[in-house]
Amino acid sequence: MGLLNRRKEKKETPPRAEKRAPASDVLKAAATVIIRRPWVSEKASRLASTGTYVFEVAKSATRVEIGKAIFALYGIRPVSVHIARVVPRQVRFGRSFGTTRARKKALVTLPHGSRIDVYEGV
């Protein structure tokens, strides 16, 4: 019975260090397909002061892909990624009607103290 009741000893693993090496040009090119542009609005600029940045992303992008793309472009691993679909709305120009385009935006929260200069040159 001593063999069945034997407890396994837990090995302590050292904490993994984050790699902040610059990504290759291929990864950056793939990341620019996923992350299209920064979302410029009053709310987005207010959120940027708290460490949450808003980007327009590809419609097929997932949370994991967006996180990897942010790391490839800026070298900072995000804490959380939230996604919101912006549904198209009907608009009117004089007598003609049209719709705005459907988009997808991602709210990316960075670790405390990390900053990205996304609104520079906008």
N, CA, C and O atoms as CSV, one atom per row, in Angstrom:
chain,resi,resn,atom,element,x,y,z
A,1,MET,N,N,0.797,-1.190,0.000
A,1,MET,CA,C,0.000,0.000,0.000
A,1,MET,C,C,0.842,1.257,0.000
A,1,MET,O,O,0.321,2.336,-0.280
A,2,GLY,N,N,2.087,1.160,0.295
A,2,GLY,CA,C,2.942,2.328,0.330
A,2,GLY,C,C,3.160,2.922,-1.056
A,2,GLY,O,O,3.410,4.121,-1.182
A,3,LEU,N,N,3.067,2.099,-2.095
A,3,LEU,CA,C,3.277,2.611,-3.453
A,3,LEU,C,C,2.095,3.437,-3.941
A,3,LEU,O,O,2.270,4.391,-4.699
A,4,LEU,N,N,0.891,3.073,-3.508
A,4,LEU,CA,C,-0.289,3.774,-3.979
A,4,LEU,C,C,-0.498,5.109,-3.282
A,4,LEU,O,O,-1.079,6.027,-3.861
A,5,ASN,N,N,-0.039,5.223,-2.071
A,5,ASN,CA,C,-0.258,6.444,-1.308
A,5,ASN,C,C,0.902,7.426,-1.407
A,5,ASN,O,O,0.919,8.439,-0.707
A,6,ARG,N,N,1.851,7.142,-2.253
A,6,ARG,CA,C,3.026,7.987,-2.369
A,6,ARG,C,C,2.647,9.322,-3.011
A,6,ARG,O,O,1.995,9.353,-4.055
A,7,ARG,N,N,3.047,10.392,-2.399
A,7,ARG,CA,C,2.766,11.718,-2.949
A,7,ARG,C,C,3.915,12.162,-3.839
A,7,ARG,O,O,5.086,11.911,-3.556
A,8,LYS,N,N,3.549,12.820,-4.906
A,8,LYS,CA,C,4.578,13.332,-5.809
A,8,LYS,C,C,5.094,14.654,-5.273
A,8,LYS,O,O,4.330,15.506,-4.820
A,9,GLU,N,N,6.380,14.801,-5.336
A,9,GLU,CA,C,6.982,16.055,-4.890
A,9,GLU,C,C,6.831,17.087,-6.000
A,9,GLU,O,O,7.069,16.800,-7.174
A,10,LYS,N,N,6.438,18.277,-5.611
A,10,LYS,CA,C,6.276,19.344,-6.594
A,10,LYS,C,C,7.615,20.041,-6.793
A,10,LYS,O,O,8.278,20.449,-5.840
A,11,LYS,N,N,7.984,20.162,-8.038
A,11,LYS,CA,C,9.220,20.853,-8.368
A,11,LYS,C,C,8.921,22.335,-8.545
A,11,LYS,O,O,7.940,22.719,-9.182
A,12,GLU,N,N,9.770,23.138,-7.981
A,12,GLU,CA,C,9.596,24.576,-8.143
A,12,GLU,C,C,10.174,24.996,-9.480
A,12,GLU,O,O,11.318,24.678,-9.802
A,13,THR,N,N,9.383,25.704,-10.246
A,13,THR,CA,C,9.854,26.188,-11.537
A,13,THR,C,C,10.183,27.663,-11.403
A,13,THR,O,O,9.427,28.417,-10.791
A,14,PRO,N,N,11.292,28.074,-11.964
A,14,PRO,CA,C,11.627,29.500,-11.887
A,14,PRO,C,C,10.660,30.314,-12.727
A,14,PRO,O,O,10.179,29.824,-13.749
A,15,PRO,N,N,10.360,31.546,-12.325
A,15,PRO,CA,C,9.436,32.376,-13.118
A,15,PRO,C,C,10.029,32.681,-14.480
A,15,PRO,O,O,11.228,32.914,-14.626
A,16,ARG,N,N,9.143,32.671,-15.482
A,16,ARG,CA,C,9.595,32.936,-16.850
A,16,ARG,C,C,9.814,34.421,-17.051
A,16,ARG,O,O,8.973,35.244,-16.689
A,17,ALA,N,N,10.925,34.743,-17.617
A,17,ALA,CA,C,11.218,36.138,-17.925
A,17,ALA,C,C,10.567,36.496,-19.254
A,17,ALA,O,O,10.601,35.714,-20.204
A,18,GLU,N,N,9.977,37.684,-19.313
A,18,GLU,CA,C,9.362,38.117,-20.564
A,18,GLU,C,C,10.441,38.524,-21.550
A,18,GLU,O,O,11.392,39.225,-21.206
A,19,LYS,N,N,10.277,38.080,-22.755
A,19,LYS,CA,C,11.223,38.441,-23.799
A,19,LYS,C,C,10.744,39.722,-24.460
A,19,LYS,O,O,9.606,39.796,-24.924
A,20,ARG,N,N,11.581,40.703,-24.503
A,20,ARG,CA,C,11.228,41.964,-25.137
A,20,ARG,C,C,12.094,42.210,-26.372
A,20,ARG,O,O,12.383,43.353,-26.728
A,21,ALA,N,N,12.493,41.136,-27.005
A,21,ALA,CA,C,13.297,41.257,-28.204
A,21,ALA,C,C,12.431,41.776,-29.345
A,21,ALA,O,O,11.255,41.426,-29.434
A,22,PRO,N,N,12.995,42.603,-30.216
A,22,PRO,CA,C,12.206,43.095,-31.339
A,22,PRO,C,C,11.824,41.953,-32.279
A,22,PRO,O,O,12.616,41.047,-32.535
A,23,ALA,N,N,10.610,42.018,-32.779
A,23,ALA,CA,C,10.103,40.972,-33.667
A,23,ALA,C,C,10.704,41.139,-35.063
A,23,ALA,O,O,11.152,42.222,-35.437
A,24,SER,N,N,10.703,40.064,-35.810
A,24,SER,CA,C,11.230,40.122,-37.163
A,24,SER,C,C,10.256,40.873,-38.061
A,24,SER,O,O,9.113,41.134,-37.683
A,25,ASP,N,N,10.723,41.211,-39.243
A,25,ASP,CA,C,9.890,41.954,-40.189
A,25,ASP,C,C,8.676,41.150,-40.637
A,25,ASP,O,O,7.631,41.727,-40.939
A,26,VAL,N,N,8.799,39.830,-40.686
A,26,VAL,CA,C,7.675,38.985,-41.102
A,26,VAL,C,C,6.565,39.042,-40.061
A,26,VAL,O,O,5.391,39.143,-40.414
A,27,LEU,N,N,6.925,38.980,-38.778
A,27,LEU,CA,C,5.915,39.050,-37.724
A,27,LEU,C,C,5.253,40.422,-37.690
A,27,LEU,O,O,4.049,40.526,-37.457
A,28,LYS,N,N,6.035,41.475,-37.921
A,28,LYS,CA,C,5.462,42.817,-37.932
A,28,LYS,C,C,4.516,42.999,-39.110
A,28,LYS,O,O,3.496,43.677,-38.985
A,29,ALA,N,N,4.841,42.404,-40.248
A,29,ALA,CA,C,3.960,42.503,-41.410
A,29,ALA,C,C,2.646,41.772,-41.149
A,29,ALA,O,O,1.580,42.256,-41.528
A,30,ALA,N,N,2.718,40.612,-40.503
A,30,ALA,CA,C,1.492,39.878,-40.167
A,30,ALA,C,C,0.689,40.626,-39.115
A,30,ALA,O,O,-0.541,40.578,-39.128
A,31,ALA,N,N,1.366,41.317,-38.206
A,31,ALA,CA,C,0.676,42.062,-37.155
A,31,ALA,C,C,-0.043,43.281,-37.720
A,31,ALA,O,O,-1.095,43.668,-37.210
A,32,THR,N,N,0.507,43.889,-38.762
A,32,THR,CA,C,-0.160,45.054,-39.345
A,32,THR,C,C,-1.410,44.666,-40.123
A,32,THR,O,O,-2.268,45.513,-40.371
A,33,VAL,N,N,-1.524,43.400,-40.512
A,33,VAL,CA,C,-2.756,42.933,-41.144
A,33,VAL,C,C,-3.848,42.803,-40.088
A,33,VAL,O,O,-5.013,43.096,-40.359
A,34,ILE,N,N,-3.477,42.367,-38.886
A,34,ILE,CA,C,-4.448,42.183,-37.805
A,34,ILE,C,C,-4.847,43.530,-37.211
A,34,ILE,O,O,-6.036,43.812,-37.061
A,35,ILE,N,N,-3.863,44.364,-36.872
A,35,ILE,CA,C,-4.145,45.673,-36.281
A,35,ILE,C,C,-4.066,46.706,-37.396
A,35,ILE,O,O,-2.994,46.962,-37.944
A,36,ARG,N,N,-5.196,47.291,-37.724
A,36,ARG,CA,C,-5.247,48.197,-38.872
A,36,ARG,C,C,-4.799,49.604,-38.537
A,36,ARG,O,O,-3.926,50.151,-39.210
A,37,ARG,N,N,-5.386,50.207,-37.496
A,37,ARG,CA,C,-5.049,51.591,-37.135
A,37,ARG,C,C,-5.538,51.859,-35.730
A,37,ARG,O,O,-6.401,51.141,-35.224
A,38,PRO,N,N,-4.993,52.891,-35.088
A,38,PRO,CA,C,-5.542,53.269,-33.780
A,38,PRO,C,C,-6.916,53.899,-33.934
A,38,PRO,O,O,-7.178,54.588,-34.920
A,39,TRP,N,N,-7.776,53.670,-32.986
A,39,TRP,CA,C,-9.127,54.223,-32.970
A,39,TRP,C,C,-9.035,55.592,-32.339
A,39,TRP,O,O,-8.698,55.707,-31.161
A,40,VAL,N,N,-9.326,56.635,-33.100
A,40,VAL,CA,C,-9.178,58.004,-32.621
A,40,VAL,C,C,-10.544,58.555,-32.240
A,40,VAL,O,O,-11.400,58.763,-33.100
A,41,SER,N,N,-10.742,58.790,-30.953
A,41,SER,CA,C,-11.971,59.387,-30.446
A,41,SER,C,C,-11.666,59.993,-29.084
A,41,SER,O,O,-10.589,59.786,-28.526
A,42,GLU,N,N,-12.622,60.740,-28.561
A,42,GLU,CA,C,-12.423,61.335,-27.245
A,42,GLU,C,C,-12.342,60.261,-26.167
A,42,GLU,O,O,-11.521,60.348,-25.254
A,43,LYS,N,N,-13.187,59.262,-26.276
A,43,LYS,CA,C,-13.179,58.189,-25.292
A,43,LYS,C,C,-11.871,57.398,-25.354
A,43,LYS,O,O,-11.328,57.011,-24.319
A,44,ALA,N,N,-11.366,57.159,-26.566
A,44,ALA,CA,C,-10.123,56.413,-26.718
A,44,ALA,C,C,-8.941,57.182,-26.139
A,44,ALA,O,O,-8.052,56.583,-25.532
A,45,SER,N,N,-8.920,58.489,-26.317
A,45,SER,CA,C,-7.819,59.275,-25.760
A,45,SER,C,C,-7.912,59.338,-24.237
A,45,SER,O,O,-6.887,59.391,-23.558
A,46,ARG,N,N,-9.130,59.332,-23.695
A,46,ARG,CA,C,-9.297,59.308,-22.242
A,46,ARG,C,C,-8.844,57.951,-21.684
A,46,ARG,O,O,-8.211,57.891,-20.630
A,47,LEU,N,N,-9.170,56.871,-22.393
A,47,LEU,CA,C,-8.745,55.546,-21.958
A,47,LEU,C,C,-7.230,55.368,-22.066
A,47,LEU,O,O,-6.630,54.647,-21.268
A,48,ALA,N,N,-6.614,56.021,-23.047
A,48,ALA,CA,C,-5.165,55.898,-23.225
A,48,ALA,C,C,-4.411,56.458,-22.030
A,48,ALA,O,O,-3.321,55.988,-21.706
A,49,SER,N,N,-4.986,57.458,-21.373
A,49,SER,CA,C,-4.319,58.010,-20.195
A,49,SER,C,C,-4.345,57.039,-19.020
A,49,SER,O,O,-3.551,57.179,-18.090
A,50,THR,N,N,-5.246,56.053,-19.046
A,50,THR,CA,C,-5.312,55.046,-17.989
A,50,THR,C,C,-4.597,53.749,-18.362
A,50,THR,O,O,-4.567,52.815,-17.560
A,51,GLY,N,N,-4.021,53.672,-19.563
A,51,GLY,CA,C,-3.271,52.484,-19.963
A,51,GLY,C,C,-4.034,51.526,-20.850
A,51,GLY,O,O,-3.553,50.426,-21.120
A,52,THR,N,N,-5.226,51.921,-21.317
A,52,THR,CA,C,-6.012,51.094,-22.238
A,52,THR,C,C,-6.043,51.776,-23.594
A,52,THR,O,O,-6.468,52.925,-23.705
A,53,TYR,N,N,-5.596,51.077,-24.619
A,53,TYR,CA,C,-5.520,51.643,-25.964
A,53,TYR,C,C,-6.531,50.947,-26.860
A,53,TYR,O,O,-6.780,49.751,-26.712
A,54,VAL,N,N,-7.115,51.702,-27.795
A,54,VAL,CA,C,-8.165,51.182,-28.666
A,54,VAL,C,C,-7.633,51.144,-30.097
A,54,VAL,O,O,-7.071,52.125,-30.585
A,55,PHE,N,N,-7.816,49.997,-30.767
A,55,PHE,CA,C,-7.360,49.808,-32.137
A,55,PHE,C,C,-8.500,49.267,-32.980
A,55,PHE,O,O,-9.362,48.543,-32.482
A,56,GLU,N,N,-8.502,49.624,-34.270
A,56,GLU,CA,C,-9.381,48.950,-35.220
A,56,GLU,C,C,-8.636,47.721,-35.708
A,56,GLU,O,O,-7.477,47.809,-36.113
A,57,VAL,N,N,-9.303,46.576,-35.668
A,57,VAL,CA,C,-8.659,45.314,-36.022
A,57,VAL,C,C,-9.440,44.631,-37.139
A,57,VAL,O,O,-10.553,45.035,-37.478
A,58,ALA,N,N,-8.836,43.589,-37.703
A,58,ALA,CA,C,-9.494,42.817,-38.756
A,58,ALA,C,C,-10.706,42.101,-38.174
A,58,ALA,O,O,-10.716,41.739,-36.997
A,59,LYS,N,N,-11.726,41.899,-39.003
A,59,LYS,CA,C,-12.964,41.276,-38.521
A,59,LYS,C,C,-12.754,39.840,-38.073
A,59,LYS,O,O,-13.494,39.344,-37.223
A,60,SER,N,N,-11.763,39.167,-38.629
A,60,SER,CA,C,-11.530,37.766,-38.284
A,60,SER,C,C,-10.540,37.593,-37.138
A,60,SER,O,O,-10.232,36.459,-36.771
A,61,ALA,N,N,-10.029,38.685,-36.559
A,61,ALA,CA,C,-9.008,38.603,-35.515
A,61,ALA,C,C,-9.597,38.132,-34.190
A,61,ALA,O,O,-10.714,38.502,-33.831
A,62,THR,N,N,-8.841,37.317,-33.473
A,62,THR,CA,C,-9.243,36.837,-32.155
A,62,THR,C,C,-8.436,37.556,-31.081
A,62,THR,O,O,-7.493,38.287,-31.384
A,63,ARG,N,N,-8.812,37.342,-29.826
A,63,ARG,CA,C,-8.107,37.990,-28.716
A,63,ARG,C,C,-6.644,37.588,-28.663
A,63,ARG,O,O,-5.771,38.427,-28.441
A,64,VAL,N,N,-6.379,36.313,-28.865
A,64,VAL,CA,C,-5.010,35.812,-28.796
A,64,VAL,C,C,-4.168,36.410,-29.921
A,64,VAL,O,O,-3.030,36.819,-29.690
A,65,GLU,N,N,-4.711,36.463,-31.126
A,65,GLU,CA,C,-3.979,37.032,-32.257
A,65,GLU,C,C,-3.699,38.515,-32.036
A,65,GLU,O,O,-2.622,39.000,-32.383
A,66,ILE,N,N,-4.657,39.236,-31.463
A,66,ILE,CA,C,-4.464,40.661,-31.206
A,66,ILE,C,C,-3.374,40.863,-30.169
A,66,ILE,O,O,-2.539,41.755,-30.320
A,67,GLY,N,N,-3.367,40.054,-29.120
A,67,GLY,CA,C,-2.325,40.150,-28.104
A,67,GLY,C,C,-0.942,39.887,-28.667
A,67,GLY,O,O,0.013,40.586,-28.330
A,68,LYS,N,N,-0.829,38.879,-29.527
A,68,LYS,CA,C,0.460,38.565,-30.162
A,68,LYS,C,C,0.890,39.679,-31.108
A,68,LYS,O,O,2.079,39.982,-31.215
A,69,ALA,N,N,-0.073,40.288,-31.796
A,69,ALA,CA,C,0.253,41.368,-32.726
A,69,ALA,C,C,0.740,42.605,-31.972
A,69,ALA,O,O,1.669,43.272,-32.429
A,70,ILE,N,N,0.136,42.922,-30.834
A,70,ILE,CA,C,0.593,44.058,-30.019
A,70,ILE,C,C,2.009,43.807,-29.536
A,70,ILE,O,O,2.839,44.716,-29.544
A,71,PHE,N,N,2.295,42.569,-29.111
A,71,PHE,CA,C,3.641,42.234,-28.659
A,71,PHE,C,C,4.646,42.327,-29.800
A,71,PHE,O,O,5.778,42.766,-29.596
A,72,ALA,N,N,4.236,41.910,-31.015
A,72,ALA,CA,C,5.143,41.966,-32.163
A,72,ALA,C,C,5.428,43.400,-32.590
A,72,ALA,O,O,6.551,43.716,-32.982
A,73,LEU,N,N,4.422,44.271,-32.517
A,73,LEU,CA,C,4.608,45.646,-32.971
A,73,LEU,C,C,5.285,46.536,-31.940
A,73,LEU,O,O,6.153,47.338,-32.282
A,74,TYR,N,N,4.890,46.397,-30.676
A,74,TYR,CA,C,5.350,47.336,-29.654
A,74,TYR,C,C,6.250,46.718,-28.596
A,74,TYR,O,O,6.847,47.453,-27.809
A,75,GLY,N,N,6.371,45.397,-28.546
A,75,GLY,CA,C,7.249,44.750,-27.581
A,75,GLY,C,C,6.701,44.724,-26.170
A,75,GLY,O,O,7.462,44.512,-25.225
A,76,ILE,N,N,5.401,44.933,-25.996
A,76,ILE,CA,C,4.777,44.922,-24.681
A,76,ILE,C,C,3.651,43.894,-24.702
A,76,ILE,O,O,2.785,43.923,-25.576
A,77,ARG,N,N,3.673,42.988,-23.729
A,77,ARG,CA,C,2.631,41.966,-23.659
A,77,ARG,C,C,1.424,42.540,-22.921
A,77,ARG,O,O,1.550,42.948,-21.767
A,78,PRO,N,N,0.245,42.580,-23.574
A,78,PRO,CA,C,-0.936,43.169,-22.926
A,78,PRO,C,C,-1.457,42.319,-21.776
A,78,PRO,O,O,-1.314,41.096,-21.769
A,79,VAL,N,N,-2.065,42.998,-20.801
A,79,VAL,CA,C,-2.672,42.316,-19.660
A,79,VAL,C,C,-4.013,41.711,-20.073
A,79,VAL,O,O,-4.309,40.567,-19.728
A,80,SER,N,N,-4.827,42.475,-20.814
A,80,SER,CA,C,-6.118,41.971,-21.270
A,80,SER,C,C,-6.470,42.585,-22.613
A,80,SER,O,O,-6.002,43.667,-22.965
A,81,VAL,N,N,-7.307,41.869,-23.356
A,81,VAL,CA,C,-7.794,42.334,-24.652
A,81,VAL,C,C,-9.309,42.128,-24.678
A,81,VAL,O,O,-9.794,41.010,-24.510
A,82,HIS,N,N,-10.040,43.205,-24.888
A,82,HIS,CA,C,-11.487,43.137,-25.027
A,82,HIS,C,C,-11.842,43.505,-26.465
A,82,HIS,O,O,-11.209,44.376,-27.061
A,83,ILE,N,N,-12.854,42.838,-27.019
A,83,ILE,CA,C,-13.242,43.040,-28.412
A,83,ILE,C,C,-14.687,43.512,-28.467
A,83,ILE,O,O,-15.539,43.031,-27.720
A,84,ALA,N,N,-14.953,44.464,-29.366
A,84,ALA,CA,C,-16.315,44.952,-29.573
A,84,ALA,C,C,-16.554,45.104,-31.063
A,84,ALA,O,O,-15.709,45.631,-31.786
A,85,ARG,N,N,-17.719,44.636,-31.523
A,85,ARG,CA,C,-18.113,44.829,-32.915
A,85,ARG,C,C,-18.876,46.128,-33.019
A,85,ARG,O,O,-19.749,46.412,-32.199
A,86,VAL,N,N,-18.549,46.919,-34.029
A,86,VAL,CA,C,-19.281,48.148,-34.307
A,86,VAL,C,C,-20.203,47.839,-35.473
A,86,VAL,O,O,-19.748,47.654,-36.602
A,87,VAL,N,N,-21.496,47.783,-35.199
A,87,VAL,CA,C,-22.455,47.386,-36.216
A,87,VAL,C,C,-22.694,48.543,-37.192
A,87,VAL,O,O,-22.601,49.704,-36.794
A,88,PRO,N,N,-22.998,48.253,-38.454
A,88,PRO,CA,C,-23.266,49.319,-39.413
A,88,PRO,C,C,-24.583,50.024,-39.097
A,88,PRO,O,O,-25.546,49.399,-38.653
A,89,ARG,N,N,-24.608,51.337,-39.334
A,89,ARG,CA,C,-25.815,52.124,-39.100
A,89,ARG,C,C,-26.269,52.739,-40.408
A,89,ARG,O,O,-25.462,52.978,-41.307
A,90,GLN,N,N,-27.557,52.992,-40.510
A,90,GLN,CA,C,-28.093,53.622,-41.715
A,90,GLN,C,C,-27.905,55.135,-41.605
A,90,GLN,O,O,-28.243,55.746,-40.591
A,91,VAL,N,N,-27.361,55.721,-42.664
A,91,VAL,CA,C,-27.152,57.167,-42.710
A,91,VAL,C,C,-27.852,57.729,-43.943
A,91,VAL,O,O,-28.193,57.003,-44.877
A,92,ARG,N,N,-28.049,59.014,-43.915
A,92,ARG,CA,C,-28.757,59.649,-45.022
A,92,ARG,C,C,-27.963,60.856,-45.507
A,92,ARG,O,O,-27.523,61.679,-44.704
A,93,PHE,N,N,-27.782,60.958,-46.805
A,93,PHE,CA,C,-27.120,62.085,-47.444
A,93,PHE,C,C,-28.120,62.706,-48.421
A,93,PHE,O,O,-28.240,62.266,-49.565
A,94,GLY,N,N,-28.830,63.725,-47.962
A,94,GLY,CA,C,-29.867,64.316,-48.806
A,94,GLY,C,C,-31.002,63.343,-48.997
A,94,GLY,O,O,-31.631,62.906,-48.033
A,95,ARG,N,N,-31.267,62.998,-50.265
A,95,ARG,CA,C,-32.342,62.043,-50.546
A,95,ARG,C,C,-31.869,60.595,-50.584
A,95,ARG,O,O,-32.684,59.672,-50.556
A,96,SER,N,N,-30.560,60.395,-50.648
A,96,SER,CA,C,-30.049,59.024,-50.767
A,96,SER,C,C,-29.682,58.466,-49.390
A,96,SER,O,O,-29.249,59.198,-48.500
A,97,PHE,N,N,-29.862,57.169,-49.240
A,97,PHE,CA,C,-29.552,56.464,-48.007
A,97,PHE,C,C,-28.335,55.576,-48.220
A,97,PHE,O,O,-28.059,55.128,-49.333
A,98,GLY,N,N,-27.640,55.338,-47.168
A,98,GLY,CA,C,-26.493,54.450,-47.220
A,98,GLY,C,C,-26.250,53.864,-45.838
A,98,GLY,O,O,-27.030,54.095,-44.914
A,99,THR,N,N,-25.183,53.116,-45.700
A,99,THR,CA,C,-24.820,52.548,-44.406
A,99,THR,C,C,-23.345,52.794,-44.135
A,99,THR,O,O,-22.533,52.870,-45.056
A,100,THR,N,N,-23.012,52.918,-42.851
A,100,THR,CA,C,-21.607,52.965,-42.477
A,100,THR,C,C,-21.072,51.544,-42.524
A,100,THR,O,O,-21.851,50.591,-42.522
A,101,ARG,N,N,-19.787,51.390,-42.564
A,101,ARG,CA,C,-19.235,50.043,-42.671
A,101,ARG,C,C,-19.124,49.388,-41.302
A,101,ARG,O,O,-18.945,50.062,-40.287
A,102,ALA,N,N,-19.231,48.086,-41.291
A,102,ALA,CA,C,-19.091,47.323,-40.051
A,102,ALA,C,C,-17.612,47.224,-39.717
A,102,ALA,O,O,-16.781,46.983,-40.593
A,103,ARG,N,N,-17.290,47.413,-38.434
A,103,ARG,CA,C,-15.899,47.375,-38.001
A,103,ARG,C,C,-15.788,46.577,-36.712
A,103,ARG,O,O,-16.791,46.216,-36.097
A,104,LYS,N,N,-14.567,46.313,-36.320
A,104,LYS,CA,C,-14.292,45.608,-35.081
A,104,LYS,C,C,-13.187,46.368,-34.373
A,104,LYS,O,O,-12.176,46.716,-34.983
A,105,LYS,N,N,-13.378,46.629,-33.071
A,105,LYS,CA,C,-12.347,47.343,-32.333
A,105,LYS,C,C,-11.903,46.512,-31.146
A,105,LYS,O,O,-12.662,45.709,-30.604
A,106,ALA,N,N,-10.661,46.722,-30.757
A,106,ALA,CA,C,-10.078,45.994,-29.633
A,106,ALA,C,C,-9.586,46.991,-28.595
A,106,ALA,O,O,-8.885,47.949,-28.923
A,107,LEU,N,N,-9.957,46.759,-27.344
A,107,LEU,CA,C,-9.474,47.566,-26.233
A,107,LEU,C,C,-8.369,46.776,-25.546
A,107,LEU,O,O,-8.626,45.736,-24.940
A,108,VAL,N,N,-7.140,47.272,-25.642
A,108,VAL,CA,C,-5.964,46.559,-25.165
A,108,VAL,C,C,-5.463,47.251,-23.902
A,108,VAL,O,O,-5.124,48.434,-23.931
A,109,THR,N,N,-5.416,46.515,-22.796
A,109,THR,CA,C,-4.913,47.052,-21.533
A,109,THR,C,C,-3.480,46.589,-21.347
A,109,THR,O,O,-3.186,45.397,-21.431
A,110,LEU,N,N,-2.591,47.540,-21.094
A,110,LEU,CA,C,-1.172,47.256,-20.913
A,110,LEU,C,C,-0.839,47.186,-19.427
A,110,LEU,O,O,-1.614,47.663,-18.598
A,111,PRO,N,N,0.318,46.590,-19.076
A,111,PRO,CA,C,0.730,46.575,-17.676
A,111,PRO,C,C,0.918,47.987,-17.138
A,111,PRO,O,O,1.153,48.925,-17.900
A,112,HIS,N,N,0.813,48.129,-15.822
A,112,HIS,CA,C,0.925,49.438,-15.183
A,112,HIS,C,C,2.301,50.046,-15.480
A,112,HIS,O,O,3.332,49.403,-15.278
A,113,GLY,N,N,2.300,51.273,-15.954
A,113,GLY,CA,C,3.549,51.977,-16.252
A,113,GLY,C,C,3.999,51.863,-17.698
A,113,GLY,O,O,4.936,52.555,-18.095
A,114,SER,N,N,3.367,51.016,-18.501
A,114,SER,CA,C,3.742,50.871,-19.913
A,114,SER,C,C,2.949,51.864,-20.749
A,114,SER,O,O,1.777,52.129,-20.478
A,115,ARG,N,N,3.601,52.407,-21.765
A,115,ARG,CA,C,2.955,53.383,-22.635
A,115,ARG,C,C,3.293,53.079,-24.091
A,115,ARG,O,O,4.352,52.534,-24.401
A,116,ILE,N,N,2.357,53.449,-24.986
A,116,ILE,CA,C,2.566,53.336,-26.429
A,116,ILE,C,C,2.249,54.705,-27.017
A,116,ILE,O,O,1.261,55.333,-26.635
A,117,ASP,N,N,3.073,55.165,-27.935
A,117,ASP,CA,C,2.803,56.435,-28.617
A,117,ASP,C,C,2.042,56.155,-29.907
A,117,ASP,O,O,2.628,56.174,-30.989
A,118,VAL,N,N,0.750,55.896,-29.801
A,118,VAL,CA,C,-0.053,55.574,-30.985
A,118,VAL,C,C,-0.670,56.821,-31.607
A,118,VAL,O,O,-0.942,56.831,-32.807
A,119,TYR,N,N,-0.897,57.865,-30.829
A,119,TYR,CA,C,-1.554,59.047,-31.358
A,119,TYR,C,C,-0.561,60.074,-31.871
A,119,TYR,O,O,-0.951,61.179,-32.248
A,120,GLU,N,N,0.697,59.728,-31.889
A,120,GLU,CA,C,1.714,60.638,-32.405
A,120,GLU,C,C,1.627,60.666,-33.930
A,120,GLU,O,O,1.719,59.624,-34.578
A,121,GLY,N,N,1.453,61.826,-34.486
A,121,GLY,CA,C,1.358,61.969,-35.930
A,121,GLY,C,C,-0.043,61.797,-36.471
A,121,GLY,O,O,-0.225,61.769,-37.688
A,122,VAL,N,N,-1.049,61.679,-35.604
A,122,VAL,CA,C,-2.441,61.516,-36.056
A,122,VAL,C,C,-3.102,62.869,-36.091
A,122,VAL,O,O,-4.277,62.972,-36.443
